Amino acid sequence: MKIILEPQWVGIDVSQAKLDIALRPADSTWQVSNDESGWHELLSQLSAVVIS
């Protein structure tokens, strides 16, 4: 994921098996597994984003 400098809103839809993540206004979406490995991946990806 590229670095996004414009402040973003993050939405996370939680299910037992996965997390669906959406960024707005970047209009970016992706999924990670809802386990420790997926949480680390999510934190890594969100570290490149300025969150509102």
Biopython code that builds the backbone (N, CA, C, O; Angstrom):
import numpy as np
from Bio.PDB.StructureBuilder import StructureBuilder

atoms = [
    (1, "MET", "N", (0.834, -1.172, 0.000)),
    (1, "MET", "CA", (0.000, 0.000, 0.000)),
    (1, "MET", "C", (0.887, 1.246, 0.000)),
    (1, "MET", "O", (1.869, 1.317, 0.738)),
    (2, "LYS", "N", (0.533, 2.221, -0.828)),
    (2, "LYS", "CA", (1.302, 3.455, -0.874)),
    (2, "LYS", "C", (0.931, 4.350, 0.300)),
    (2, "LYS", "O", (-0.124, 4.174, 0.909)),
    (3, "ILE", "N", (1.787, 5.298, 0.616)),
    (3, "ILE", "CA", (1.525, 6.238, 1.698)),
    (3, "ILE", "C", (0.463, 7.237, 1.247)),
    (3, "ILE", "O", (0.567, 7.825, 0.170)),
    (4, "ILE", "N", (-0.556, 7.423, 2.080)),
    (4, "ILE", "CA", (-1.645, 8.356, 1.784)),
    (4, "ILE", "C", (-1.531, 9.513, 2.761)),
    (4, "ILE", "O", (-1.637, 9.319, 3.972)),
    (5, "LEU", "N", (-1.314, 10.730, 2.238)),
    (5, "LEU", "CA", (-1.098, 11.891, 3.086)),
    (5, "LEU", "C", (-2.386, 12.628, 3.443)),
    (5, "LEU", "O", (-2.438, 13.285, 4.483)),
    (6, "GLU", "N", (-3.421, 12.541, 2.618)),
    (6, "GLU", "CA", (-4.694, 13.191, 2.918)),
    (6, "GLU", "C", (-5.364, 12.447, 4.075)),
    (6, "GLU", "O", (-5.434, 11.218, 4.046)),
    (7, "PRO", "N", (-5.860, 13.165, 5.098)),
    (7, "PRO", "CA", (-6.520, 12.482, 6.219)),
    (7, "PRO", "C", (-7.661, 11.581, 5.740)),
    (7, "PRO", "O", (-8.429, 11.956, 4.854)),
    (8, "GLN", "N", (-7.761, 10.393, 6.336)),
    (8, "GLN", "CA", (-8.719, 9.377, 5.926)),
    (8, "GLN", "C", (-9.607, 8.972, 7.087)),
    (8, "GLN", "O", (-9.215, 9.049, 8.252)),
    (9, "TRP", "N", (-10.816, 8.537, 6.744)),
    (9, "TRP", "CA", (-11.703, 7.862, 7.671)),
    (9, "TRP", "C", (-11.525, 6.366, 7.431)),
    (9, "TRP", "O", (-11.436, 5.922, 6.286)),
    (10, "VAL", "N", (-11.476, 5.603, 8.498)),
    (10, "VAL", "CA", (-11.303, 4.154, 8.387)),
    (10, "VAL", "C", (-12.569, 3.467, 8.889)),
    (10, "VAL", "O", (-13.057, 3.760, 9.980)),
    (11, "GLY", "N", (-13.088, 2.559, 8.084)),
    (11, "GLY", "CA", (-14.215, 1.733, 8.492)),
    (11, "GLY", "C", (-13.781, 0.278, 8.514)),
    (11, "GLY", "O", (-13.119, -0.194, 7.589)),
    (12, "ILE", "N", (-14.156, -0.437, 9.576)),
    (12, "ILE", "CA", (-13.781, -1.842, 9.696)),
    (12, "ILE", "C", (-15.035, -2.659, 10.005)),
    (12, "ILE", "O", (-15.695, -2.445, 11.021)),
    (13, "ASP", "N", (-15.351, -3.598, 9.113)),
    (13, "ASP", "CA", (-16.467, -4.527, 9.300)),
    (13, "ASP", "C", (-15.875, -5.818, 9.850)),
    (13, "ASP", "O", (-14.991, -6.413, 9.234)),
    (14, "VAL", "N", (-16.353, -6.241, 10.984)),
    (14, "VAL", "CA", (-15.772, -7.384, 11.698)),
    (14, "VAL", "C", (-16.662, -8.615, 11.556)),
    (14, "VAL", "O", (-17.868, -8.554, 11.797)),
    (15, "SER", "N", (-16.056, -9.728, 11.163)),
    (15, "SER", "CA", (-16.733, -11.023, 11.205)),
    (15, "SER", "C", (-15.809, -12.001, 11.916)),
    (15, "SER", "O", (-14.675, -11.661, 12.253)),
    (16, "GLN", "N", (-16.287, -13.192, 12.139)),
    (16, "GLN", "CA", (-15.483, -14.167, 12.874)),
    (16, "GLN", "C", (-14.194, -14.523, 12.130)),
    (16, "GLN", "O", (-13.160, -14.735, 12.763)),
    (17, "ALA", "N", (-14.239, -14.592, 10.802)),
    (17, "ALA", "CA", (-13.086, -15.048, 10.023)),
    (17, "ALA", "C", (-12.236, -13.932, 9.438)),
    (17, "ALA", "O", (-11.045, -14.129, 9.195)),
    (18, "LYS", "N", (-12.835, -12.745, 9.205)),
    (18, "LYS", "CA", (-12.070, -11.710, 8.496)),
    (18, "LYS", "C", (-12.487, -10.316, 8.933)),
    (18, "LYS", "O", (-13.525, -10.125, 9.566)),
    (19, "LEU", "N", (-11.645, -9.342, 8.577)),
    (19, "LEU", "CA", (-11.926, -7.926, 8.760)),
    (19, "LEU", "C", (-11.941, -7.294, 7.372)),
    (19, "LEU", "O", (-11.009, -7.483, 6.590)),
    (20, "ASP", "N", (-12.997, -6.544, 7.067)),
    (20, "ASP", "CA", (-13.079, -5.794, 5.811)),
    (20, "ASP", "C", (-12.785, -4.337, 6.152)),
    (20, "ASP", "O", (-13.466, -3.746, 6.990)),
    (21, "ILE", "N", (-11.783, -3.761, 5.513)),
    (21, "ILE", "CA", (-11.339, -2.410, 5.810)),
    (21, "ILE", "C", (-11.615, -1.510, 4.619)),
    (21, "ILE", "O", (-11.408, -1.898, 3.469)),
    (22, "ALA", "N", (-12.088, -0.290, 4.910)),
    (22, "ALA", "CA", (-12.338, 0.701, 3.861)),
    (22, "ALA", "C", (-11.752, 2.039, 4.296)),
    (22, "ALA", "O", (-11.877, 2.435, 5.455)),
    (23, "LEU", "N", (-11.113, 2.729, 3.361)),
    (23, "LEU", "CA", (-10.605, 4.081, 3.590)),
    (23, "LEU", "C", (-11.387, 5.045, 2.725)),
    (23, "LEU", "O", (-11.630, 4.781, 1.547)),
    (24, "ARG", "N", (-11.782, 6.167, 3.312)),
    (24, "ARG", "CA", (-12.440, 7.223, 2.563)),
    (24, "ARG", "C", (-11.765, 8.535, 2.919)),
    (24, "ARG", "O", (-11.485, 8.741, 4.100)),
    (25, "PRO", "N", (-11.490, 9.417, 2.011)),
    (25, "PRO", "CA", (-11.925, 9.468, 0.630)),
    (25, "PRO", "C", (-11.018, 8.745, -0.371)),
    (25, "PRO", "O", (-11.224, 8.895, -1.576)),
    (26, "ALA", "N", (-10.037, 7.980, 0.068)),
    (26, "ALA", "CA", (-9.129, 7.292, -0.863)),
    (26, "ALA", "C", (-9.838, 6.209, -1.674)),
    (26, "ALA", "O", (-9.324, 5.773, -2.704)),
    (27, "ASP", "N", (-11.014, 5.771, -1.218)),
    (27, "ASP", "CA", (-11.776, 4.719, -1.896)),
    (27, "ASP", "C", (-10.957, 3.435, -2.030)),
    (27, "ASP", "O", (-10.930, 2.804, -3.087)),
    (28, "SER", "N", (-10.293, 3.067, -0.938)),
    (28, "SER", "CA", (-9.464, 1.869, -0.907)),
    (28, "SER", "C", (-10.112, 0.851, 0.026)),
    (28, "SER", "O", (-10.551, 1.203, 1.121)),
    (29, "THR", "N", (-10.172, -0.409, -0.401)),
    (29, "THR", "CA", (-10.716, -1.475, 0.436)),
    (29, "THR", "C", (-9.807, -2.692, 0.383)),
    (29, "THR", "O", (-9.133, -2.929, -0.620)),
    (30, "TRP", "N", (-9.791, -3.459, 1.461)),
    (30, "TRP", "CA", (-9.053, -4.719, 1.482)),
    (30, "TRP", "C", (-9.551, -5.556, 2.649)),
    (30, "TRP", "O", (-10.329, -5.083, 3.477)),
    (31, "GLN", "N", (-9.094, -6.812, 2.712)),
    (31, "GLN", "CA", (-9.457, -7.747, 3.769)),
    (31, "GLN", "C", (-8.206, -8.320, 4.417)),
    (31, "GLN", "O", (-7.167, -8.493, 3.780)),
    (32, "VAL", "N", (-8.343, -8.606, 5.701)),
    (32, "VAL", "CA", (-7.313, -9.360, 6.417)),
    (32, "VAL", "C", (-8.034, -10.403, 7.254)),
    (32, "VAL", "O", (-9.227, -10.270, 7.528)),
    (33, "SER", "N", (-7.322, -11.429, 7.655)),
    (33, "SER", "CA", (-7.918, -12.442, 8.515)),
    (33, "SER", "C", (-8.092, -11.873, 9.923)),
    (33, "SER", "O", (-7.300, -11.043, 10.369)),
    (34, "ASN", "N", (-9.128, -12.325, 10.612)),
    (34, "ASN", "CA", (-9.397, -11.854, 11.970)),
    (34, "ASN", "C", (-8.670, -12.756, 12.966)),
    (34, "ASN", "O", (-9.280, -13.505, 13.729)),
    (35, "ASP", "N", (-7.350, -12.650, 12.926)),
    (35, "ASP", "CA", (-6.485, -13.364, 13.853)),
    (35, "ASP", "C", (-5.238, -12.511, 14.063)),
    (35, "ASP", "O", (-5.115, -11.438, 13.472)),
    (36, "GLU", "N", (-4.334, -12.969, 14.881)),
    (36, "GLU", "CA", (-3.163, -12.162, 15.220)),
    (36, "GLU", "C", (-2.350, -11.758, 13.987)),
    (36, "GLU", "O", (-1.868, -10.628, 13.908)),
    (37, "SER", "N", (-2.197, -12.660, 13.039)),
    (37, "SER", "CA", (-1.462, -12.357, 11.811)),
    (37, "SER", "C", (-2.157, -11.234, 11.019)),
    (37, "SER", "O", (-1.500, -10.307, 10.546)),
    (38, "GLY", "N", (-3.469, -11.325, 10.883)),
    (38, "GLY", "CA", (-4.225, -10.301, 10.177)),
    (38, "GLY", "C", (-4.190, -8.961, 10.880)),
    (38, "GLY", "O", (-4.128, -7.919, 10.228)),
    (39, "TRP", "N", (-4.231, -8.977, 12.223)),
    (39, "TRP", "CA", (-4.181, -7.724, 12.980)),
    (39, "TRP", "C", (-2.849, -7.021, 12.757)),
    (39, "TRP", "O", (-2.805, -5.799, 12.612)),
    (40, "HIS", "N", (-1.756, -7.795, 12.729)),
    (40, "HIS", "CA", (-0.441, -7.202, 12.476)),
    (40, "HIS", "C", (-0.390, -6.612, 11.065)),
    (40, "HIS", "O", (0.163, -5.531, 10.861)),
    (41, "GLU", "N", (-0.963, -7.320, 10.095)),
    (41, "GLU", "CA", (-1.008, -6.817, 8.722)),
    (41, "GLU", "C", (-1.807, -5.516, 8.662)),
    (41, "GLU", "O", (-1.391, -4.564, 8.001)),
    (42, "LEU", "N", (-2.951, -5.471, 9.347)),
    (42, "LEU", "CA", (-3.782, -4.268, 9.371)),
    (42, "LEU", "C", (-3.014, -3.088, 9.970)),
    (42, "LEU", "O", (-3.016, -1.997, 9.400)),
    (43, "LEU", "N", (-2.364, -3.295, 11.104)),
    (43, "LEU", "CA", (-1.596, -2.214, 11.723)),
    (43, "LEU", "C", (-0.473, -1.728, 10.819)),
    (43, "LEU", "O", (-0.209, -0.528, 10.744)),
    (44, "SER", "N", (0.179, -2.640, 10.143)),
    (44, "SER", "CA", (1.242, -2.275, 9.215)),
    (44, "SER", "C", (0.697, -1.413, 8.076)),
    (44, "SER", "O", (1.309, -0.409, 7.711)),
    (45, "GLN", "N", (-0.448, -1.801, 7.517)),
    (45, "GLN", "CA", (-1.033, -1.044, 6.409)),
    (45, "GLN", "C", (-1.537, 0.320, 6.866)),
    (45, "GLN", "O", (-1.382, 1.308, 6.149)),
    (46, "LEU", "N", (-2.135, 0.381, 8.046)),
    (46, "LEU", "CA", (-2.667, 1.655, 8.532)),
    (46, "LEU", "C", (-1.570, 2.624, 8.976)),
    (46, "LEU", "O", (-1.813, 3.825, 9.084)),
    (47, "SER", "N", (-0.376, 2.112, 9.231)),
    (47, "SER", "CA", (0.716, 3.005, 9.621)),
    (47, "SER", "C", (1.143, 3.913, 8.478)),
    (47, "SER", "O", (1.842, 4.902, 8.701)),
    (48, "ALA", "N", (0.732, 3.590, 7.254)),
    (48, "ALA", "CA", (1.059, 4.417, 6.086)),
    (48, "ALA", "C", (-0.054, 5.420, 5.763)),
    (48, "ALA", "O", (-0.044, 6.038, 4.699)),
    (49, "VAL", "N", (-1.022, 5.581, 6.694)),
    (49, "VAL", "CA", (-2.193, 6.413, 6.450)),
    (49, "VAL", "C", (-2.324, 7.470, 7.540)),
    (49, "VAL", "O", (-2.116, 7.179, 8.718)),
    (50, "VAL", "N", (-2.671, 8.703, 7.147)),
    (50, "VAL", "CA", (-3.022, 9.739, 8.113)),
    (50, "VAL", "C", (-4.512, 9.573, 8.395)),
    (50, "VAL", "O", (-5.336, 9.746, 7.497)),
    (51, "ILE", "N", (-4.860, 9.242, 9.630)),
    (51, "ILE", "CA", (-6.250, 8.962, 9.974)),
    (51, "ILE", "C", (-6.863, 10.185, 10.647)),
    (51, "ILE", "O", (-6.267, 10.789, 11.538)),
    (52, "SER", "N", (-8.093, 10.541, 10.189)),
    (52, "SER", "CA", (-8.817, 11.685, 10.764)),
    (52, "SER", "C", (-9.286, 11.375, 12.158)),
    (52, "SER", "O", (-9.913, 12.218, 12.800)),
]
sb = StructureBuilder()
sb.init_structure("model")
sb.init_model(0)
sb.init_chain("A")
sb.init_seg("    ")
for serial, (resi, resn, name, xyz) in enumerate(atoms, 1):
    if name == "N":
        sb.init_residue(resn, " ", resi, " ")
    sb.init_atom(name, np.array(xyz, "f"), 0.0, 1.0, " ", f" {name:<3s}", serial, name[0])
structure = sb.get_structure()
